[in-house]
Amino acid sequence: MKSKWILRGIGLALALLLLAGLAWGLRGRGLRTALVSRARALTGTARAVLDRSSATGGGDFTNVIFLHHSTGRNLIEQGGVRELFGAAGYDFWDHGYNDQGLTRPDGTPAGYSYNVPNDNTDPDGLAHIFSQRLYPRPLNTFSGLMQHEVIIFKSCFPVSNITADAQLEQYKAYYLQMRDVMDRHPDHLFIIMTPPPLNPAATDAEAAARARAFAEWLGSDEFLEGHPNVYTFDFFDLLAESDPVAPDHNMLREAYRDGEDSHPNQRANETVGPLFVEFVIGAVEDYRASGVSGSE
């Protein structure tokens, strides 16, 4: 059965590559681009299936995957995240943009991605991933992530530009939808990272206050209580100015920003990286001890 799935995936990828090549000579740049993109995705899926045994967790919650974009990548590289997980005996995988794909615990590229639809890790994109069908092999993004036992995911700082209360409520609805899926998989631990705050140059007080409210809700008893395999790491709070009288209240704090860039700087990543690893390991130990996972 395994060989059948592998051969089918490779066959589909090669067939689409051929179609892409034929389409190259046809009119329509959009058609050519779409076919080539799809061919690459299917080729990546075939590679993921072939590599499944190396990515799958061993049942002790030490196989971790972190889905992120640039802010997460900087946290990993500047915060020593991979090295700290390795020293603690964890296999830390991470997945950036699709063109970067999956990175192995030793820091080398896996050579494929889990094909995040449209590279979208905003709340709507994450909800779409969690709505995908779960297959026994990594045939879509959700099935790829679920090969790992501890799944960490975050949206990037643009999500903190919450311009209306209705937008905030929609974000909450997406996460409630995802939480329903997490509830069905007690053999996995899910760790939500709150989105990082925006640079003061990119937001205003009202939007920043809503971003704070969203982060606090994700870490609240209202969201977490009764869902033992769901934890929240409050990335926002660690990075945002907490002084209510400061002009940059709820925005990326001065010590953690460079110019008008909303990416947290190296000082921020060096500070938060160890706290992030400590939190994840603590969540794993807590969940093991709870007995809910069946791995006491």
Secondary structure by P-SEA (a helix, b strand, c coil): caaaaaaaaaaaaaaaaaaaaaacccccaaaaaaaaaaaaaaaaaaaaaaacccccccccccbbbbbbcaaaaaaaaaaaaaaaaaaaccbbbbbcccccccccccccccccccccccccccaaaaaaaaacccccccccaaaaaacccbbbbbbcccccccccaaaaaaaaaaaaaaaaaaaacccbbbbbbcbbbbccccccaaaaaaaaaaaaaaaccccccccccccccccccccccccccccccccccccccccccccccaaaaaaaaaaaaaaaaaaaaaaaaacccccc
